[in-house]
């Protein structure tokens, strides 16, 4: 029997093979709980997921969506979010996930670039007014499009049809007429009316090797995000390789607090499904609720950010909760806490933690470290490429030529995991590739054999001190061992005479007020003198951005602060 060549085909195959296998575990608000729920959650079988997918595919087909069309999905992570992806696959369409935190300008940018035929929008989620944001975004797009038409006539902007999805337990029912953004609005049924997989009217699209499946917004530090799109065949093979490398099996449960709209939540979730595991969904991060659900459903795997696990750790320590089922964690080290958390999880539960690597343009989990990697390397970013067809090289960022073994340079990638197309591309995509076809990640790394590399830092974060390229993390890893330091971030700035120097921003442990000069002396005990921060500044809280893949410290803001005299409250 030939293997399915579409995501929809794989879902049908799973339902035929083991229809009651749990695919997703949905949380429900207390007032939405009903018969069949389990500790405030409901299990969604692959059969249930297929039924919902069929319903969505019928709805999309009824409204004219077909091959190569785009569906924008602006929802929190519930099982229906997955169903829209499989429904798009059934029709040969592709999905662009929209972060629930996006503002007017960002939503307008996605709509302009992706030109979706349909916008699936949540109603009643955390009292967020998606409707008002969408209306303002489209008004601004219309205004900008009209101005562009005067300068250079082109294809006019057509607003998407709104498919309104009421969040389980929403305080009010949506008024469909209000959601008409210019192309009409449709109410999405609250739940499947049937689980008969044969009760469908749409015609499944024939698979095509080049057909797009999903696009992710990039998280660049400047300008609006690009919309990095990937072929369906690449999504399938990547998910299969992730499932195999992690070792997912039937009965495993992936604890996934990251949103499905982002590349990390998406790649991890799809890998779990392809491995036969269930995905425990968590639309709004609440560490206490997450730990309760994790314990109840015997979560075996976790993919997410170190700041999330830091909060999970505190709940476990405060409540005495033992996550004995937790076997493996793939962690993105956004705040320099991975090693400390990994040691805690290993000691308490026997968990193996590894650093992971990826991005919107090359898939998340494009590489991660094997469990037997030495500890000094295992918690860092990078790792072994998950697919033998993926290639990497470490290149001089100026010449794009490979550097000598052991040297640092830009991580460049090539293979089916690399972005196939940027939605709405006007030439910016070409800038990310070398003349000989390698994707330039903008990350500094070093080689570890032909299949693995170590992520060092973003190219823009590296600091040149006394002629040496210094990774700020080297200084941060020492500073975080200070007993009075809870969080630290190191940035570079130019001195009065134009020489690079280091500034360390320190968030103290609550109840402590360490002296900056004492912290500098602490650095002198272990670090070379030129790596000792010129200045240490105490901050009450770090400036962070809550992105699709977790909270990240705003390095650019800290660089601005470092360039100015210290003020109270920094």
Secondary structure, DSSP 8 states (H G I E B T S, - for coil): ----SSHHHHHHHHHHH-TT-EEEEEE--GGG--TT-BTTEEEEEHHHHHHHHHHHHHHHHHTT--TT-EEEEE--SSHHHHHHHHHHHHHT-EEEE--TT--HHHHHHHHHHH--SEEEEEESSTT--HHHHHHHHHHHHHHHHHHHHHHS--------EEEEEE-TT-SS---GGGG--SS-EEE--SS-S---TT---S------TT-EEEEEE---SSSS--EEEEEHHHHHHHHHHHHHHHT--TT-EEEE-S-TTSHHHHHHHHHHHHTT-EEEE-SS--HHHHHHHHHHTT--EEEEEHHHHHHHHHHHHHHT---TT--EEEEE-SSS-HHHHHHHHHHHH--EEEEEEEETTTEEEEEE--TTS-HHHHTSSEEEESSTT-EEEEE-TTT--B--TT-EEEEEEESTTS--EETT-SSGGGGGB-TTS-EEEEEEEEE-SSSEEEEEEEGGG-EEETTEEE-HHHHHHHHTTSTTEEEEEEEEEE-TTS-EEEEEEEEE-TT----HHHHHHHHHTTS-GGGS-SEEEE-SS--EEEETTEEEE-HHHHHHHHHS---TT-
